Every structure is written in C-alpha cells, then in structure tokens.
Amino acid sequence: MGDPLKKVKRGDRLRIPAATYNAFIDTTVAFREQQLNRQGMGVPSTPAREIVLVKNNTGADQDRFAVLGVNAPLFLPGNNLDSFKNRLAMVGVVPTATHVGKFVVLLQPLKSGGIGQGLCSGTCQVRLTVPSGQETSLYADVTTGGTAGLTAVTQGAAYILWKENPASSGTMWALVRVGVPAPVLPPGILVIVQAVKDGGSSGNADENCSFTYTLHDPMTQTTLVRDPSTGTLATGMVPEKRRYQYMEYREGGGPALAYRDFNGCLHLWDANEIPLQNDCEGIQGSFY
C-alpha cells in the first residue's frame, strides 16, 4: 500500500488524493484553534482531545460519530518504518468482541477507504444503546458487529458523563469520556454487603472471569434491593471494579463493597475476588 502522506522531492509530479488533502485541512483547523486558546484570543469549540487519522476499512461509508474498532496501524513498521514512527494513523474496522476497549469515534463522515479524523481519548458526543438491565451502568464500549455507536456495559473503556434518558433503555445521545481509567473509588454512598456467587465461571487463559453475585445484608442475611423504584432484587450483579483479562479468579469471601448511586440504585463495586496470577503470567496489567 502506498503512503498517502509521503513527502515529495523536487521535480516529482505532485498528486494529492482528496482524502489526504481534507485530512491536512482538518489538522490545520485544529492547530489554529489550539493556537488561539494558548494566546488567550478565543476558546476552541471542543476541549483538548487526542485525535488520530483513521482509514475507514469497514467496507461502507460511515457517519460522523460512528465507532470503529482499531485493527492495526495504517503504516506497519515492517513495511515502512519511517511512516510508522512519524505518522500516527490507524485502520478502522467494524468492531468485534476483540475490539473491546480498542476503538475510535469518527469526528467527520468518512467514505469507504477514506482517511479522516477519529477520537481515541477525550470527551465527545456519541449514540449510546442502553440494553434492558443496564440503565444504571456508568460505562460504555463497542457494539459487536455495528458502528452506529457504543453500548452501555458494566465495565468499559468509555465513562458515561450524560445521556438523554437517564433511567430508560434504548438508543439515545450521550456524552462520554473515552480512554480514561475508571474512578479509583465508587461514585456514590458506600455500603458493606455480603456477596454470594450465583453464576458465571472463574475464567482461564482463554476466557474472562464472569462470576456474578447476589448481595445480602451482612447482619440479617436478607437479599438487598437493587432498584428501590421497581423493587428489583440485587441478583446477578457484576463487580464494577475491573478484572484482569484471561485470568482465573477465586471467590474472596468476607465482606464486599457496594454503593448506592444518587438514584438510590445499588451497585456491586468490589466482590473481594482473588486473581490466581500464577496461572496466567505476563498479562497482569491488562484489564477488561
């Protein structure tokens, strides 16, 4: 594959593809906004974000705010080391399960095979699908098999700052913060609970741990209520504290940490699980 951003030498015939020219214009506009902000002469229309060039390799035209999985660098070091070192550009594809946490949000409509701007870290608008049962979820990640937006999940690479319908399922507009680690402490009122495993598997080198829990009052042993507005019990709860990928876990026992959000809904934060690190060496730094 040729390098669309390759420099020319004196005497070379100049050929500028439309996609490359448009990418230059977008980059120039972003640079000027940053300069105005630094000089105190104005405020850019968007906050500082990490923006990269993305090639649309989905096989279809994509709208602004589409979500593409990051498949590979546009310039591979084995093919063109100089371009790999000097030009941060990625190949975007239709997300699959392997693209959880690895995606960009397009900042402009992009024709199939075209190159444009995508956001890989920072705050942006996005279409958000909230499945039934995930109305109180704080995170979002890729939608497997689709590019229209993100899907609300218990644990994900985007933090939901705002959404159109806070207590409803369905598809809606949202503001999310992409690529920012989850809060160190849960965002609500802390509650000590007893977490009893009610489903899932321990995980191994080929699949992630999927333990779920029923939450009980540690004094009375009664099952706690997850959503006071509906009376739904706290069963099938997934810890929101991130687990390591592809690692076996053991139930920790003892008290667990939960919290109630500002709508009174109960969330399981930390089930006190124990990762069995010796079974999966070398991947302790990778979360899901």
DRENDREN-772144 format. One record per residue (C-alpha): chain; residue number from 1; x, y, z. Coordinates in steps of 0.2 Angstrom, whole numbers, plus 2048, in hexadecimal, padded with zeros to 3 digits. Layout:
<recs>
+-------+-----+-----+-----+-----+
! chain !   n !   X !   Y !   Z !
+-------+-----+-----+-----+-----+
!     A ! NUM !   X !   Y !   Z !
...
+-------+-----+-----+-----+-----+
</recs>
This chain:
<recs>
+-------+-----+-----+-----+-----+
! chain !   n !   X !   Y !   Z !
+-------+-----+-----+-----+-----+
!     A !   1 ! 800 ! 800 ! 800 !
!     A !   2 ! 807 ! 811 ! 7FC !
!     A !   3 ! 809 ! 81E ! 808 !
!     A !   4 ! 7FC ! 82C ! 806 !
!     A !   5 ! 806 ! 838 ! 811 !
!     A !   6 ! 817 ! 835 ! 809 !
!     A !   7 ! 822 ! 844 ! 806 !
!     A !   8 ! 827 ! 849 ! 7F4 !
!     A !   9 ! 838 ! 84E ! 7ED !
!     A !  10 ! 83C ! 85C ! 7E2 !
!     A !  11 ! 837 ! 858 ! 7D0 !
!     A !  12 ! 82A ! 84B ! 7D5 !
!     A !  13 ! 819 ! 84C ! 7CE !
!     A !  14 ! 80D ! 852 ! 7DC !
!     A !  15 ! 7FD ! 847 ! 7DE !
!     A !  16 ! 7F2 ! 84A ! 7ED !
!     A !  17 ! 7E4 ! 83E ! 7F1 !
!     A !  18 ! 7D4 ! 847 ! 7F7 !
!     A !  19 ! 7D4 ! 83D ! 807 !
!     A !  20 ! 7E6 ! 843 ! 80B !
!     A !  21 ! 7E2 ! 855 ! 807 !
!     A !  22 ! 7D3 ! 855 ! 812 !
!     A !  23 ! 7DD ! 84D ! 820 !
!     A !  24 ! 7EA ! 85B ! 81E !
!     A !  25 ! 7DC ! 869 ! 81F !
!     A !  26 ! 7D4 ! 861 ! 82F !
!     A !  27 ! 7E5 ! 860 ! 837 !
!     A !  28 ! 7E8 ! 872 ! 833 !
!     A !  29 ! 7D8 ! 878 ! 83A !
!     A !  30 ! 7DB ! 86E ! 84A !
!     A !  31 ! 7EC ! 876 ! 84C !
!     A !  32 ! 7E6 ! 888 ! 84A !
!     A !  33 ! 7D8 ! 885 ! 857 !
!     A !  34 ! 7E6 ! 87F ! 863 !
!     A !  35 ! 7F1 ! 88E ! 85F !
!     A !  36 ! 7E2 ! 89A ! 862 !
!     A !  37 ! 7DF ! 892 ! 873 !
!     A !  38 ! 7F1 ! 893 ! 878 !
!     A !  39 ! 7F2 ! 8A5 ! 874 !
!     A !  40 ! 7E2 ! 8A9 ! 87E !
!     A !  41 ! 7D9 ! 8B0 ! 86E !
!     A !  42 ! 7CB ! 8A3 ! 86E !
!     A !  43 ! 7C5 ! 893 ! 874 !
!     A !  44 ! 7C5 ! 883 ! 868 !
!     A !  45 ! 7B4 ! 87B ! 865 !
!     A !  46 ! 7BA ! 86B ! 86D !
!     A !  47 ! 7C6 ! 867 ! 87C !
!     A !  48 ! 7D7 ! 860 ! 87A !
!     A !  49 ! 7D5 ! 84E ! 873 !
!     A !  50 ! 7E0 ! 841 ! 86B !
!     A !  51 ! 7DC ! 840 ! 858 !
!     A !  52 ! 7E4 ! 834 ! 84C !
!     A !  53 ! 7E2 ! 831 ! 839 !
!     A !  54 ! 7D7 ! 822 ! 835 !
!     A !  55 ! 7D5 ! 818 ! 825 !
!     A !  56 ! 7C3 ! 812 ! 823 !
!     A !  57 ! 7C6 ! 7FF ! 81F !
!     A !  58 ! 7B4 ! 7FA ! 824 !
!     A !  59 ! 7AE ! 7F8 ! 812 !
!     A !  60 ! 7A1 ! 805 ! 813 !
!     A !  61 ! 79F ! 818 ! 815 !
!     A !  62 ! 79E ! 81D ! 827 !
!     A !  63 ! 795 ! 82C ! 830 !
!     A !  64 ! 79D ! 839 ! 83C !
!     A !  65 ! 79E ! 831 ! 84D !
!     A !  66 ! 79E ! 81F ! 846 !
!     A !  67 ! 7A9 ! 814 ! 851 !
!     A !  68 ! 7B6 ! 809 ! 849 !
!     A !  69 ! 7C1 ! 7FC ! 850 !
!     A !  70 ! 7D4 ! 7FF ! 84F !
!     A !  71 ! 7DB ! 7F1 ! 845 !
!     A !  72 ! 7ED ! 7F6 ! 842 !
!     A !  73 ! 7F8 ! 805 ! 83E !
!     A !  74 ! 7F6 ! 80B ! 82C !
!     A !  75 ! 809 ! 80A ! 82A !
!     A !  76 ! 810 ! 7FA ! 830 !
!     A !  77 ! 822 ! 7FB ! 836 !
!     A !  78 ! 827 ! 7EC ! 82C !
!     A !  79 ! 821 ! 7F5 ! 81C !
!     A !  80 ! 826 ! 807 ! 81F !
!     A !  81 ! 82F ! 80A ! 82F !
!     A !  82 ! 831 ! 81D ! 82D !
!     A !  83 ! 81E ! 820 ! 82A !
!     A !  84 ! 81A ! 815 ! 839 !
!     A !  85 ! 825 ! 820 ! 844 !
!     A !  86 ! 820 ! 831 ! 83D !
!     A !  87 ! 80D ! 82F ! 839 !
!     A !  88 ! 800 ! 829 ! 846 !
!     A !  89 ! 7F3 ! 822 ! 83B !
!     A !  90 ! 7E8 ! 812 ! 83D !
!     A !  91 ! 7DD ! 806 ! 834 !
!     A !  92 ! 7CB ! 806 ! 839 !
!     A !  93 ! 7BF ! 7F7 ! 837 !
!     A !  94 ! 7AE ! 7F1 ! 83D !
!     A !  95 ! 7B0 ! 7ED ! 84F !
!     A !  96 ! 7B0 ! 7DB ! 855 !
!     A !  97 ! 7B2 ! 7D4 ! 867 !
!     A !  98 ! 7C5 ! 7D6 ! 865 !
!     A !  99 ! 7C3 ! 7E9 ! 864 !
!     A ! 100 ! 7BD ! 7EC ! 875 !
!     A ! 101 ! 7C6 ! 7FB ! 87C !
!     A ! 102 ! 7CF ! 7FD ! 86A !
!     A ! 103 ! 7C5 ! 809 ! 860 !
!     A ! 104 ! 7C3 ! 81B ! 859 !
!     A ! 105 ! 7B5 ! 827 ! 857 !
!     A ! 106 ! 7B4 ! 82F ! 846 !
!     A ! 107 ! 7B4 ! 842 ! 846 !
!     A ! 108 ! 7AE ! 844 ! 834 !
!     A ! 109 ! 7A5 ! 839 ! 827 !
!     A ! 110 ! 7B1 ! 82D ! 81E !
!     A ! 111 ! 7AF ! 825 ! 80E !
!     A ! 112 ! 7B4 ! 813 ! 80C !
!     A ! 113 ! 7C7 ! 812 ! 80B !
!     A ! 114 ! 7C8 ! 824 ! 80F !
!     A ! 115 ! 7D4 ! 82C ! 81D !
!     A ! 116 ! 7CD ! 838 ! 82A !
!     A ! 117 ! 7CE ! 83D ! 83C !
!     A ! 118 ! 7C9 ! 832 ! 84A !
!     A ! 119 ! 7C9 ! 834 ! 85D !
!     A ! 120 ! 7D2 ! 827 ! 867 !
!     A ! 121 ! 7D2 ! 831 ! 878 !
!     A ! 122 ! 7C8 ! 83F ! 87F !
!     A ! 123 ! 7B6 ! 845 ! 880 !
!     A ! 124 ! 7AA ! 844 ! 871 !
!     A ! 125 ! 798 ! 841 ! 86C !
!     A ! 126 ! 792 ! 830 ! 867 !
!     A ! 127 ! 783 ! 825 ! 864 !
!     A ! 128 ! 781 ! 81A ! 873 !
!     A ! 129 ! 776 ! 80A ! 874 !
!     A ! 130 ! 771 ! 805 ! 885 !
!     A ! 131 ! 76B ! 7F3 ! 887 !
!     A ! 132 ! 75D ! 7EE ! 893 !
!     A ! 133 ! 766 ! 7EC ! 8A4 !
!     A ! 134 ! 774 ! 7F8 ! 8A0 !
!     A ! 135 ! 76A ! 808 ! 8A4 !
!     A ! 136 ! 775 ! 80C ! 8B2 !
!     A ! 137 ! 786 ! 807 ! 8AA !
!     A ! 138 ! 793 ! 814 ! 8AB !
!     A ! 139 ! 79E ! 80E ! 89C !
!     A ! 140 ! 79D ! 80A ! 88A !
!     A ! 141 ! 7A7 ! 800 ! 87D !
!     A ! 142 ! 7A6 ! 7FA ! 86B !
!     A ! 143 ! 796 ! 7F3 ! 863 !
!     A ! 144 ! 79B ! 7E2 ! 85C !
!     A ! 145 ! 797 ! 7E2 ! 849 !
!     A ! 146 ! 792 ! 7F4 ! 848 !
!     A ! 147 ! 799 ! 805 ! 846 !
!     A ! 148 ! 78A ! 810 ! 84A !
!     A ! 149 ! 790 ! 814 ! 85C !
!     A ! 150 ! 795 ! 80C ! 86D !
!     A ! 151 ! 78B ! 801 ! 879 !
!     A ! 152 ! 789 ! 803 ! 88B !
!     A ! 153 ! 792 ! 7F6 ! 895 !
!     A ! 154 ! 797 ! 7F2 ! 8A7 !
!     A ! 155 ! 7AA ! 7F5 ! 8A3 !
!     A ! 156 ! 7B0 ! 7FE ! 894 !
!     A ! 157 ! 7BD ! 80A ! 88D !
!     A ! 158 ! 7B1 ! 819 ! 88C !
!     A ! 159 ! 7AA ! 822 ! 89B !
!     A ! 160 ! 798 ! 828 ! 899 !
!     A ! 161 ! 797 ! 83A ! 89E !
!     A ! 162 ! 785 ! 83D ! 898 !
!     A ! 163 ! 777 ! 835 ! 88E !
!     A ! 164 ! 767 ! 83B ! 888 !
!     A ! 165 ! 75C ! 82F ! 892 !
!     A ! 166 ! 765 ! 82B ! 8A2 !
!     A ! 167 ! 759 ! 81D ! 8A8 !
!     A ! 168 ! 753 ! 815 ! 898 !
!     A ! 169 ! 75A ! 808 ! 88C !
!     A ! 170 ! 75B ! 80B ! 879 !
!     A ! 171 ! 766 ! 815 ! 86D !
!     A ! 172 ! 76A ! 827 ! 872 !
!     A ! 173 ! 777 ! 835 ! 871 !
!     A ! 174 ! 784 ! 836 ! 87E !
!     A ! 175 ! 794 ! 83E ! 883 !
!     A ! 176 ! 7A2 ! 832 ! 887 !
!     A ! 177 ! 7B4 ! 833 ! 88D !
!     A ! 178 ! 7BE ! 827 ! 883 !
!     A ! 179 ! 7CF ! 81F ! 888 !
!     A ! 180 ! 7CE ! 825 ! 89A !
!     A ! 181 ! 7D1 ! 819 ! 8A8 !
!     A ! 182 ! 7C2 ! 815 ! 8B4 !
!     A ! 183 ! 7C1 ! 81E ! 8C4 !
!     A ! 184 ! 7CC ! 817 ! 8D2 !
!     A ! 185 ! 7BD ! 818 ! 8DE !
!     A ! 186 ! 7AA ! 815 ! 8DA !
!     A ! 187 ! 7A0 ! 825 ! 8D6 !
!     A ! 188 ! 793 ! 823 ! 8E3 !
!     A ! 189 ! 78F ! 81F ! 8F5 !
!     A ! 190 ! 799 ! 810 ! 8FB !
!     A ! 191 ! 790 ! 800 ! 902 !
!     A ! 192 ! 798 ! 7F1 ! 90A !
!     A ! 193 ! 78F ! 7E1 ! 903 !
!     A ! 194 ! 791 ! 7CE ! 902 !
!     A ! 195 ! 793 ! 7C8 ! 8F0 !
!     A ! 196 ! 78E ! 7B6 ! 8ED !
!     A ! 197 ! 793 ! 7AF ! 8DC !
!     A ! 198 ! 784 ! 7AB ! 8D1 !
!     A ! 199 ! 78B ! 7A8 ! 8C0 !
!     A ! 200 ! 799 ! 7A9 ! 8B4 !
!     A ! 201 ! 7AA ! 7A1 ! 8B2 !
!     A ! 202 ! 7BB ! 7A4 ! 8BA !
!     A ! 203 ! 7C4 ! 7A8 ! 8AA !
!     A ! 204 ! 7D4 ! 7A1 ! 8A2 !
!     A ! 205 ! 7E1 ! 7A5 ! 895 !
!     A ! 206 ! 7D4 ! 7A4 ! 887 !
!     A ! 207 ! 7C5 ! 7AD ! 88F !
!     A ! 208 ! 7C1 ! 7BB ! 89C !
!     A ! 209 ! 7BA ! 7B8 ! 8AD !
!     A ! 210 ! 7A7 ! 7BA ! 8AD !
!     A ! 211 ! 7A2 ! 7B7 ! 8BF !
!     A ! 212 ! 792 ! 7C0 ! 8C4 !
!     A ! 213 ! 78B ! 7C2 ! 8D6 !
!     A ! 214 ! 77C ! 7C4 ! 8E1 !
!     A ! 215 ! 77E ! 7D2 ! 8EE !
!     A ! 216 ! 778 ! 7CF ! 900 !
!     A ! 217 ! 777 ! 7DA ! 90F !
!     A ! 218 ! 786 ! 7D3 ! 91A !
!     A ! 219 ! 77C ! 7D5 ! 92A !
!     A ! 220 ! 76B ! 7CD ! 925 !
!     A ! 221 ! 770 ! 7C3 ! 916 !
!     A ! 222 ! 761 ! 7C9 ! 90C !
!     A ! 223 ! 763 ! 7CD ! 8F9 !
!     A ! 224 ! 766 ! 7E0 ! 8F6 !
!     A ! 225 ! 75B ! 7EA ! 8EA !
!     A ! 226 ! 765 ! 7F0 ! 8DA !
!     A ! 227 ! 758 ! 7FD ! 8D4 !
!     A ! 228 ! 74C ! 804 ! 8E1 !
!     A ! 229 ! 741 ! 80B ! 8D4 !
!     A ! 230 ! 73D ! 7FA ! 8CD !
!     A ! 231 ! 741 ! 7EF ! 8DC !
!     A ! 232 ! 74D ! 7E5 ! 8D1 !
!     A ! 233 ! 758 ! 7DA ! 8DC !
!     A ! 234 ! 76B ! 7DB ! 8DB !
!     A ! 235 ! 76F ! 7CB ! 8D2 !
!     A ! 236 ! 77A ! 7C7 ! 8C3 !
!     A ! 237 ! 785 ! 7D6 ! 8C8 !
!     A ! 238 ! 796 ! 7D8 ! 8BF !
!     A ! 239 ! 7A4 ! 7E1 ! 8C9 !
!     A ! 240 ! 7A8 ! 7F2 ! 8C1 !
!     A ! 241 ! 7BA ! 7F2 ! 8C6 !
!     A ! 242 ! 7C3 ! 7EC ! 8B7 !
!     A ! 243 ! 7CA ! 7DA ! 8B6 !
!     A ! 244 ! 7DA ! 7D4 ! 8AE !
!     A ! 245 ! 7D7 ! 7CD ! 89D !
!     A ! 246 ! 7D8 ! 7BA ! 89A !
!     A ! 247 ! 7DD ! 7B6 ! 8AC !
!     A ! 248 ! 7D5 ! 7A9 ! 8B8 !
!     A ! 249 ! 7CD ! 7B1 ! 8C7 !
!     A ! 250 ! 7C7 ! 7A9 ! 8D8 !
!     A ! 251 ! 7B9 ! 7B0 ! 8E3 !
!     A ! 252 ! 7C1 ! 7BA ! 8F1 !
!     A ! 253 ! 7B4 ! 7B8 ! 8FE !
!     A ! 254 ! 7B1 ! 7C4 ! 90C !
!     A ! 255 ! 7A9 ! 7D5 ! 90A !
!     A ! 256 ! 7A7 ! 7DD ! 8F9 !
!     A ! 257 ! 7A6 ! 7F0 ! 8F4 !
!     A ! 258 ! 797 ! 7F7 ! 8EC !
!     A ! 259 ! 78F ! 808 ! 8EA !
!     A ! 260 ! 77F ! 811 ! 8E6 !
!     A ! 261 ! 77F ! 81E ! 8D9 !
!     A ! 262 ! 775 ! 82E ! 8DA !
!     A ! 263 ! 765 ! 825 ! 8D4 !
!     A ! 264 ! 766 ! 819 ! 8E2 !
!     A ! 265 ! 76B ! 80A ! 8D7 !
!     A ! 266 ! 777 ! 7FE ! 8DE !
!     A ! 267 ! 787 ! 7F9 ! 8D5 !
!     A ! 268 ! 794 ! 7EC ! 8D9 !
!     A ! 269 ! 7A6 ! 7F4 ! 8D8 !
!     A ! 270 ! 7B2 ! 7E7 ! 8DF !
!     A ! 271 ! 7AD ! 7D5 ! 8E3 !
!     A ! 272 ! 7BE ! 7D2 ! 8EB !
!     A ! 273 ! 7C3 ! 7C5 ! 8DE !
!     A ! 274 ! 7D5 ! 7BF ! 8DD !
!     A ! 275 ! 7DE ! 7BD ! 8CD !
!     A ! 276 ! 7E9 ! 7AD ! 8CB !
!     A ! 277 ! 7F7 ! 7B6 ! 8C3 !
!     A ! 278 ! 802 ! 7A6 ! 8C1 !
!     A ! 279 ! 7F6 ! 79F ! 8B4 !
!     A ! 280 ! 7F8 ! 7AD ! 8A8 !
!     A ! 281 ! 809 ! 7B5 ! 8A9 !
!     A ! 282 ! 80D ! 7C5 ! 89F !
!     A ! 283 ! 7FC ! 7CC ! 89D !
!     A ! 284 ! 7F9 ! 7D3 ! 8AE !
!     A ! 285 ! 7F8 ! 7E5 ! 8A8 !
!     A ! 286 ! 7EA ! 7E3 ! 89B !
!     A ! 287 ! 7D8 ! 7E7 ! 8A1 !
!     A ! 288 ! 7C7 ! 7E4 ! 89A !
+-------+-----+-----+-----+-----+
</recs>
